[in-house]
Every structure is written in C-alpha cells, then in structure tokens.
Amino acid sequence: RLQKLKEMFISKFGSAPKFYARAPGRVNLIGEHIDYCGYAVLPMAIEQDILIAVEPVQTQVVQLANINSSYLDFSTNVNNIQINKTKPQWHNYFLCGLKGIQEHFGLNNPTGMNCLLDGTIPPSSGLSSSSALVCCAGLVTLRANGKTLSKVELAEICTKSERYIGTEGGGMDQSISFLAEEGTAKLIEFSPLRATDVRLPSGATFVIANSCVEMNKAATSHYNIRVMECRLATKLLSKSKGLEWRKMLRLHDVQTKLGVSLEEMLAIVEEVLHPEPYSAEEICKCLGITLEELRSQILSQNMQDVSTFKLHQRAKHVYSEAARVLEFQKICSEAPANALQLLGELMKQSHISCREMYECSCPELDRLVDICLQFGAIGSRLTGAGWGGCTVSMVPTDKLNTFLKNVKKAYYQTDGQRLAVENNSLFATKPGRGALVFVEA
C-alpha cells in the first residue's frame, strides 16, 4: 500500500514524499454520546486508517490530493485557511488539523506541503473517518513544521480544531486515534485527558457491520441538537439544586458538584425533569431568563430555530450509559466466568437506550442489531453518532465464520446497493495502534 501511494505521489507531484503519517479510525464498544457530557468512554482503534504521503515545499501552498478520484484535488495558501461549515468537503477536515497546529504554535509562515491521501475507513460510517483525517492532518503539519507535542496535547488540539467545521464533538475520536495501543481497548477519561488499558476477554471477537445508511454528522443538526439538549438539562438540574447554573455546561459537572453517584443522578432526573418535551418558553421560565437571553447566551448559532427539547430522555441516557461504561471496564478487569454474557447484556442495554432515550438509531441499524443477535452475537449495538453508520457486535470466536456468512445473507445479499459494498461493510477487528509518522528510509 505504501509503495502504491509513493508511486502515485511521484506521478502526481513529480517528486517523492519525505514522510508518511497514519491515523486510525475507531469503534466505540460502549459509551455513546457521553464524551461531550464529560463522561468516560470505551473505544478501540481499528485497523482501517487514513494514510497521508507528504513532501514539505518552499512555497506557501498546501496541495491536497486523494487517491480516490471522487474526492477532488484542493490547494490553498497556508496563510489564508478558510473552512466551509455549510458543505463540509473532505479537504475541510484536513484544514481543521492544519489550522489547529498553526494556531497552537502561532506559526506566521507555516511550511507549504504536497499531500496525497489514502483512506480505508468507510466514509460516513460512524467509524470516525473525519476525526482520523483531522488527526492525521495535525500530525502532518506538526512534522512538516519541525514541532513536537505529546499525544495527549495533539488529541486535545485536534478535538478543539475539529469544531471549526461546526461539530460539537467531545474528544473521544481524537483521543483514541492518538492514544490507542495494539491489543487493548482504552477507557478514555476527560479533564484531564487520560487513557487506561482495558483488556477485552478472550473467546470473543468484535465484528463491525455497516448499515450502509450514511450519516454525515457535521452536515446535520441532529447531533448538535443532542449536545444542546444535554446542556439545557444541565442548566435545569443545576438550578433545581441551587447550583450556579450559569457556569454549568455538562451533565458530569452536576454530578461532581452534588457529589452523588450516577444512580442518584438518575433519581434526580426523574424528580426534576418531565418526560414531555420542553418548549423554549418553558425553559426560560424554569431558568428565569428571557427568550433573548436563551438564544444569545445558551443556544448555539445553528440552534436558534429549534422549538422543543427532550431533556429528561437525554439526561437519563447519559447517566445510565456512563454507568454502563464503568461496569464494562469492571467486568473486563475482574474477568468473571460469565464475563461475555455480562458484557453482551450491557451492549444490548446501550443500544436500547440509544434507540429510545437518545433517538439516535434508525430502522436499518435496529434491523442489523436484531440480525446480529439472531445469528449468535452475545451483544450488539450501534456505534458512533448513529442515525446510520455501523453496529458493533461481540461474537464467540468459534462461531465467527458462520456468523459472518449468515449476516451477509440476511442483510447484505437482499439489497443490490449493500451487496456492492459488502466486503468493506462487514469485518472482524482487533484493537489496533494509534497515530504515527514514519519517514522514507
């Protein structure tokens, strides 16, 4: 693959690349939509990745090309980075990583570069192809400009810089892309960012299955509405408990300030928030503010027209999912005899909560989860933002081949479009290693 990338680079730019950078995609085993609420998640890096061949150049121009011809070439002056939020194209994710590093170091005349990209992560599949591209671009810019940072610093910069494109992400994708290690999943905690090894039990294999429904989370408001609903739930819970609600941004902050357990937080959600949707007016009444204050001080720019918010369901999902992550880690470390059954149960509960409380599933994902469970998965759930993309299933290793054959038949071979992409859509994966740079020998 490197050789092919090098040959294409030479034919494209007329000289050889000086170095390569790689950043992996990820699958989140459990802990969906809780990283931006401040809670720990449990992902692992997958073998599929973004690989970029790079040659630093004397001009102040970055030239980007992709070996996939459906992604158009792009070039720009490094001193004039414009990121288009309205129609995010592939090069905008590269520019996020580039801009993040430039701003961190205050680079006045950053190095120009020729870059050729090869990606094996299926796009819009919920396996974090966009964050892997942001991370890879950050790594490329760092190296080309002769700077160094720790992996944790890189992850934090790339998390912030991906927001240039308008996605209010929480940092899981960038953290696992840099901090992953081969053979182990990671419990990733935030503020401060740290990663702890989680040894997955033997006897089971994780299988990723793509629903073939594409969901571009930057181009949709679903994702950002959920972030906002969690923020509003934070404010209402804080106010009801006499906390300084204006300063509170994340559901985790409420738990920390109150000093209570996740179970107690779930009881508080039941007591304070009603299951019926809240109107903007009702939220204002609860907080004692005007609609104008709500819009200017709390709601983000792209949320101004949203008229109803589900706060009870979103908070309930977040606190219960945060508890499932800790339970998952505990089972992996204690390794009881029935570990696989217990983990499978947590994965199933997670999917139900994503479907019913967070409403981030879709009919195809639900069907795929059912098919995977029917053909022998011990646990199965959507992974990534949802609304399309992939499921992850835990399958007994001795039943893997039959499982793959049956799922292919039941889900992919019934539909011409899915059949065309089935080879990249259903695969077993092991925890892979994190981002790295390698130099042409």
C-alpha positions as CSV (number, residue, x, y, z in Angstrom):
1,R,0.0,0.0,0.0
2,L,2.9,2.4,0.9
3,Q,4.6,1.6,-2.4
4,K,1.5,2.3,-4.4
5,L,0.9,5.5,-2.5
6,K,4.6,6.6,-3.2
7,E,4.3,5.8,-6.9
8,M,1.1,7.8,-7.2
9,F,2.6,10.7,-5.3
10,I,5.6,10.8,-7.7
11,S,3.3,10.8,-10.8
12,K,1.1,13.5,-9.2
13,F,3.8,15.9,-7.8
14,G,6.9,14.9,-9.7
15,S,9.0,14.1,-6.6
16,A,9.0,11.6,-3.8
17,P,7.3,12.0,-0.4
18,K,9.6,12.8,2.6
19,F,7.4,11.1,5.2
20,Y,4.0,9.4,5.9
21,A,1.5,9.9,8.7
22,R,-1.2,7.5,9.6
23,A,-4.2,7.8,12.0
24,P,-6.7,5.0,12.7
25,G,-10.5,5.0,12.8
26,R,-12.2,3.7,15.9
27,V,-15.1,1.7,17.1
28,N,-16.7,2.6,20.4
29,L,-17.5,-0.5,22.3
30,I,-19.7,1.3,24.8
31,G,-20.4,4.9,25.9
32,E,-22.3,6.7,23.1
33,H,-22.9,10.4,23.2
34,I,-21.5,10.9,26.6
35,D,-17.9,12.2,25.9
36,Y,-19.2,15.8,25.3
37,C,-21.1,15.5,28.6
38,G,-17.8,14.9,30.4
39,Y,-18.0,11.1,30.9
40,A,-15.5,8.4,30.1
41,V,-15.9,6.2,27.0
42,L,-14.5,2.8,26.0
43,P,-13.3,2.7,22.3
44,M,-10.6,0.9,20.5
45,A,-8.7,1.8,17.3
46,I,-9.4,-0.3,14.3
47,E,-7.0,-1.4,11.6
48,Q,-8.7,0.8,8.9
49,D,-7.0,4.2,8.7
50,I,-6.1,7.5,7.0
51,L,-2.6,7.4,5.4
52,I,-1.0,10.6,4.0
53,A,2.2,10.9,2.0
54,V,3.8,14.3,2.5
55,E,6.5,16.5,1.0
56,P,7.2,19.8,2.6
57,V,7.8,22.5,0.0
58,Q,9.3,26.0,-0.2
59,T,6.1,27.7,-1.4
60,Q,3.4,28.8,1.0
61,V,0.8,26.5,-0.7
62,V,-0.8,23.3,0.6
63,Q,-1.8,21.0,-2.3
64,L,-4.1,18.1,-1.3
65,A,-5.0,15.1,-3.5
66,N,-6.8,11.9,-2.7
67,I,-6.2,8.5,-4.4
68,N,-10.0,8.2,-4.6
69,S,-10.9,10.2,-7.7
70,S,-14.4,11.0,-6.3
71,Y,-12.6,13.4,-3.8
72,L,-11.4,16.5,-5.8
73,D,-8.0,18.0,-5.5
74,F,-7.7,21.2,-3.5
75,S,-5.0,23.8,-2.9
76,T,-4.8,26.9,-0.7
77,N,-2.3,29.4,0.7
78,V,-1.3,28.3,4.2
79,N,-1.7,31.8,5.5
80,N,-5.3,32.0,4.4
81,I,-7.2,29.0,5.7
82,Q,-10.9,29.2,5.0
83,I,-13.1,26.3,6.4
84,N,-16.5,26.0,4.9
85,K,-19.0,24.8,7.5
86,T,-22.1,24.8,5.3
87,K,-21.0,22.0,2.9
88,P,-18.1,20.1,4.6
89,Q,-16.0,18.5,1.9
90,W,-13.0,16.2,2.6
91,H,-10.3,18.9,2.4
92,N,-12.1,21.0,5.1
93,Y,-11.3,18.2,7.7
94,F,-7.6,18.4,6.7
95,L,-7.7,22.2,7.1
96,C,-9.1,21.8,10.6
97,G,-6.0,19.8,11.7
98,L,-3.7,22.2,9.8
99,K,-5.3,25.3,11.4
100,G,-5.3,23.8,14.9
101,I,-1.5,23.3,14.9
102,Q,-0.8,26.7,13.2
103,E,-2.8,28.4,15.9
104,H,-1.3,26.5,18.8
105,F,2.2,27.5,17.8
106,G,1.2,30.9,16.3
107,L,3.1,29.9,13.1
108,N,3.4,33.0,11.0
109,N,4.9,31.5,7.9
110,P,4.0,27.8,8.0
111,T,5.6,25.3,5.6
112,G,3.7,24.5,2.4
113,M,3.1,20.9,1.6
114,N,2.2,18.4,-1.1
115,C,0.0,15.7,0.3
116,L,-1.6,12.6,-1.1
117,L,-4.2,10.8,1.0
118,D,-5.4,7.2,1.0
119,G,-8.2,6.2,3.4
120,T,-9.6,2.7,4.2
121,I,-12.2,3.8,6.7
122,P,-15.7,3.7,5.1
123,P,-16.9,7.3,5.0
124,S,-20.0,8.4,7.0
125,S,-20.0,5.0,8.7
126,G,-19.6,6.2,12.3
127,L,-16.1,4.8,12.5
128,S,-14.6,8.2,12.7
129,S,-13.1,8.8,9.3
130,S,-13.4,12.6,9.6
131,S,-11.7,12.7,13.0
132,A,-8.9,10.4,11.8
133,L,-8.4,12.8,8.9
134,V,-8.2,15.8,11.3
135,C,-5.7,13.9,13.5
136,C,-3.6,12.9,10.6
137,A,-3.5,16.4,9.2
138,G,-2.5,17.7,12.6
139,L,0.3,15.2,12.8
140,V,1.4,16.1,9.2
141,T,1.5,19.8,10.0
142,L,3.4,19.3,13.2
143,R,6.1,17.2,11.5
144,A,6.4,19.4,8.4
145,N,7.0,22.4,10.6
146,G,9.5,20.7,12.8
147,K,7.5,20.9,16.0
148,T,6.8,18.3,18.7
149,L,3.9,17.7,21.1
150,S,2.8,14.8,23.3
151,K,0.0,12.5,22.1
152,V,-2.3,14.0,24.8
153,E,-1.6,17.6,23.6
154,L,-2.2,16.5,20.0
155,A,-5.5,14.9,20.9
156,E,-6.7,18.0,22.7
157,I,-5.7,20.3,19.9
158,C,-7.4,18.1,17.3
159,T,-10.6,17.9,19.4
160,K,-10.8,21.7,19.5
161,S,-9.9,22.2,15.9
162,E,-12.5,19.8,14.5
163,R,-15.1,22.3,15.9
164,Y,-14.1,24.7,13.1
165,I,-16.3,22.6,10.9
166,G,-19.3,23.0,13.2
167,T,-19.4,19.7,15.0
168,E,-19.6,20.0,18.8
169,G,-17.7,16.7,19.5
170,G,-16.4,15.6,22.8
171,G,-12.9,14.3,22.2
172,M,-13.3,10.5,22.2
173,D,-12.4,10.1,18.5
174,Q,-9.3,12.2,18.5
175,S,-8.1,10.7,21.9
176,I,-8.3,7.1,20.8
177,S,-6.7,7.9,17.4
178,F,-3.6,9.2,19.2
179,L,-3.6,7.1,22.4
180,A,-4.6,3.7,21.1
181,E,-2.2,0.7,21.6
182,E,-2.3,-2.6,19.8
183,G,-4.1,-5.4,21.6
184,T,-6.1,-3.3,24.1
185,A,-9.2,-1.1,24.2
186,K,-9.0,2.0,26.3
187,L,-11.1,3.7,28.9
188,I,-10.7,7.4,28.0
189,E,-11.5,10.0,30.6
190,F,-11.6,13.7,30.2
191,S,-10.5,16.8,32.1
192,P,-7.7,15.8,32.4
193,L,-7.5,13.6,29.4
194,R,-6.1,10.1,30.3
195,A,-6.4,6.6,28.8
196,T,-6.3,3.3,30.8
197,D,-5.9,-0.1,29.1
198,V,-8.9,-2.4,29.1
199,R,-8.1,-6.0,28.3
200,L,-11.0,-7.5,26.4
201,P,-11.9,-11.0,27.4
202,S,-10.6,-13.9,25.3
203,G,-13.1,-16.1,23.4
204,A,-14.9,-13.3,21.7
205,T,-14.3,-11.2,18.5
206,F,-15.7,-7.8,17.8
207,V,-17.4,-7.5,14.4
208,I,-18.3,-4.3,12.7
209,A,-21.3,-4.2,10.3
210,N,-22.2,-1.1,8.2
211,S,-25.9,-0.4,7.9
212,C,-25.0,1.4,4.6
213,V,-27.1,4.3,5.7
214,E,-24.7,7.3,5.5
215,M,-24.9,10.0,8.2
216,N,-22.7,13.0,8.0
217,K,-22.9,14.4,11.5
218,A,-21.4,17.8,10.6
219,A,-24.0,18.3,7.9
220,T,-26.9,17.6,10.1
221,S,-28.4,19.3,13.1
222,H,-29.4,16.0,14.9
223,Y,-26.0,15.7,16.6
224,N,-25.7,19.3,17.7
225,I,-29.3,19.4,19.0
226,R,-28.4,16.5,21.3
227,V,-25.4,18.4,22.6
228,M,-27.7,21.4,23.3
229,E,-30.4,19.3,25.0
230,C,-27.7,17.9,27.3
231,R,-26.5,21.4,28.1
232,L,-30.1,22.6,28.8
233,A,-30.7,19.6,31.0
234,T,-27.5,20.5,32.9
235,K,-28.8,24.1,33.5
236,L,-32.3,22.9,34.7
237,L,-30.9,20.2,37.0
238,S,-28.3,22.7,38.4
239,K,-30.9,25.4,39.0
240,S,-33.3,23.0,40.8
241,K,-30.4,22.0,43.2
242,G,-29.4,25.6,43.9
243,L,-26.1,25.4,42.0
244,E,-24.6,28.2,39.9
245,W,-26.4,27.0,36.8
246,R,-25.0,29.7,34.5
247,K,-21.5,28.2,35.0
248,M,-22.6,24.6,34.4
249,L,-22.1,23.2,30.9
250,R,-22.0,19.4,31.2
251,L,-24.1,16.8,32.9
252,H,-20.9,15.5,34.6
253,D,-20.4,18.9,36.3
254,V,-23.8,18.5,38.1
255,Q,-22.8,15.1,39.4
256,T,-19.4,16.3,40.5
257,K,-20.8,19.5,42.2
258,L,-23.5,17.5,44.1
259,G,-21.0,14.7,45.0
260,V,-23.5,11.9,44.3
261,S,-23.4,8.6,42.4
262,L,-24.7,8.0,38.9
263,E,-27.7,6.1,40.3
264,E,-28.6,9.1,42.5
265,M,-28.3,11.4,39.4
266,L,-30.8,9.1,37.6
267,A,-33.2,9.6,40.6
268,I,-32.7,13.4,40.4
269,V,-33.5,13.3,36.7
270,E,-36.8,11.5,37.5
271,E,-37.6,14.0,40.2
272,V,-36.7,17.3,38.3
273,L,-37.3,16.8,34.6
274,H,-40.6,15.7,33.0
275,P,-40.7,13.3,30.0
276,E,-42.8,15.6,27.8
277,P,-40.7,17.8,25.5
278,Y,-39.9,21.3,26.8
279,S,-40.6,24.4,24.8
280,A,-38.1,27.3,24.7
281,E,-40.6,29.4,26.7
282,E,-40.8,26.7,29.4
283,I,-37.0,26.5,29.7
284,C,-36.9,30.3,30.0
285,K,-39.5,30.2,32.8
286,C,-37.6,27.5,34.7
287,L,-34.3,29.4,34.5
288,G,-35.9,32.9,35.0
289,I,-34.5,34.3,31.8
290,T,-35.9,35.9,28.6
291,L,-36.1,34.1,25.2
292,E,-33.5,36.6,24.0
293,E,-31.1,35.6,26.8
294,L,-31.7,31.9,26.0
295,R,-30.9,32.5,22.3
296,S,-27.9,34.7,22.8
297,Q,-26.3,33.1,25.9
298,I,-27.1,29.4,25.7
299,L,-28.2,28.2,22.3
300,S,-25.5,28.0,19.6
301,Q,-25.9,29.8,16.3
302,N,-27.4,26.9,14.4
303,M,-30.0,26.1,17.2
304,Q,-31.9,29.3,17.1
305,D,-34.9,27.8,15.3
306,V,-35.3,24.6,17.4
307,S,-38.6,24.9,19.3
308,T,-38.8,21.8,21.5
309,F,-36.2,19.9,23.5
310,K,-36.3,16.5,25.2
311,L,-34.3,16.9,28.4
312,H,-35.5,14.0,30.6
313,Q,-34.7,11.3,28.0
314,R,-31.3,12.7,27.0
315,A,-30.1,13.1,30.7
316,K,-31.4,9.6,31.5
317,H,-29.4,8.1,28.6
318,V,-26.2,10.0,29.6
319,Y,-26.2,9.0,33.2
320,S,-27.2,5.3,32.6
321,E,-24.7,5.0,29.7
322,A,-21.9,6.5,31.9
323,A,-22.7,3.8,34.5
324,R,-22.6,1.1,31.8
325,V,-19.1,2.2,30.7
326,L,-17.7,1.8,34.3
327,E,-19.5,-1.6,34.6
328,F,-18.0,-2.8,31.3
329,Q,-14.5,-1.8,32.5
330,K,-15.0,-3.5,35.8
331,I,-16.1,-6.8,34.2
332,C,-13.1,-6.7,31.9
333,S,-10.7,-6.3,34.8
334,E,-12.4,-8.8,37.1
335,A,-12.9,-11.3,34.3
336,P,-15.7,-13.5,36.0
337,A,-16.6,-16.8,34.3
338,N,-19.7,-15.2,32.7
339,A,-17.9,-12.0,31.6
340,L,-19.0,-12.3,27.9
341,Q,-22.7,-12.7,28.9
342,L,-22.5,-9.7,31.2
343,L,-20.7,-7.5,28.6
344,G,-23.2,-8.6,25.9
345,E,-26.1,-7.5,28.2
346,L,-24.5,-4.1,28.7
347,M,-24.1,-3.7,24.9
348,K,-27.8,-4.6,24.4
349,Q,-29.0,-2.1,27.1
350,S,-26.8,0.6,25.5
351,H,-28.5,0.1,22.1
352,I,-32.0,0.2,23.6
353,S,-31.1,3.5,25.4
354,C,-29.6,5.0,22.2
355,R,-32.8,4.0,20.3
356,E,-35.4,5.0,22.8
357,M,-33.9,7.7,25.1
358,Y,-31.4,9.4,22.7
359,E,-33.3,8.6,19.5
360,C,-30.1,8.3,17.5
361,S,-30.7,5.0,15.8
362,C,-32.6,4.3,12.6
363,P,-34.7,1.3,11.3
364,E,-31.7,-0.2,9.4
365,L,-29.5,-0.1,12.4
366,D,-32.2,-1.7,14.6
367,R,-32.7,-4.4,12.0
368,L,-29.0,-5.1,11.7
369,V,-28.6,-5.3,15.6
370,D,-31.5,-7.8,15.6
371,I,-30.0,-9.9,12.8
372,C,-26.6,-10.0,14.6
373,L,-28.2,-11.1,17.8
374,Q,-30.3,-13.7,15.9
375,F,-27.2,-15.2,14.4
376,G,-25.1,-15.6,17.5
377,A,-23.8,-12.2,18.7
378,I,-23.7,-12.1,22.5
379,G,-24.2,-8.3,22.4
380,S,-24.7,-5.8,19.6
381,R,-25.3,-2.1,19.4
382,L,-25.0,1.0,17.2
383,T,-21.5,2.6,17.4
384,G,-20.6,6.2,16.5
385,A,-23.0,9.1,16.3
386,G,-25.8,6.8,15.0
387,W,-28.6,7.8,12.6
388,G,-26.9,5.4,10.2
389,G,-23.3,4.0,10.1
390,C,-22.3,0.8,11.9
391,T,-23.1,-1.7,14.5
392,V,-20.5,-3.4,16.7
393,S,-21.2,-7.0,17.9
394,M,-19.4,-9.3,20.2
395,V,-19.3,-12.8,18.7
396,P,-17.9,-16.0,20.2
397,T,-14.7,-16.6,18.2
398,D,-15.5,-20.2,17.4
399,K,-18.8,-19.1,15.8
400,L,-17.3,-16.2,13.8
401,N,-17.3,-17.7,10.3
402,T,-20.9,-18.9,10.5
403,F,-21.9,-15.6,11.9
404,L,-20.3,-13.6,9.1
405,K,-21.9,-15.9,6.5
406,N,-25.4,-15.6,8.0
407,V,-25.3,-11.8,8.4
408,K,-24.1,-11.4,4.9
409,K,-27.0,-13.4,3.6
410,A,-29.7,-11.8,5.8
411,Y,-28.6,-8.2,5.5
412,Y,-26.3,-7.6,2.5
413,Q,-27.5,-10.1,-0.1
414,T,-31.1,-8.9,0.0
415,D,-30.2,-5.5,-1.4
416,G,-28.2,-4.7,-4.6
417,Q,-26.7,-1.5,-3.2
418,R,-25.5,-3.2,0.0
419,L,-24.2,-6.2,-2.0
420,A,-21.9,-4.0,-3.9
421,V,-20.1,-2.8,-0.8
422,E,-20.4,-5.9,1.5
423,N,-16.7,-6.7,1.5
424,N,-15.9,-3.4,3.2
425,S,-19.1,-3.4,5.3
426,L,-18.7,-6.5,7.5
427,F,-15.5,-7.4,9.2
428,A,-13.9,-8.6,12.4
429,T,-11.5,-6.2,14.0
430,K,-8.9,-6.3,16.8
431,P,-7.7,-3.3,18.8
432,G,-5.1,-1.5,16.6
433,R,-2.4,1.0,17.4
434,G,-2.6,4.8,17.4
435,A,-1.4,7.5,15.0
436,L,2.2,7.7,14.0
437,V,4.7,9.2,11.5
438,F,7.2,7.2,9.5
439,V,10.0,8.6,7.4
440,E,11.1,7.4,4.0
441,A,14.3,5.3,4.6
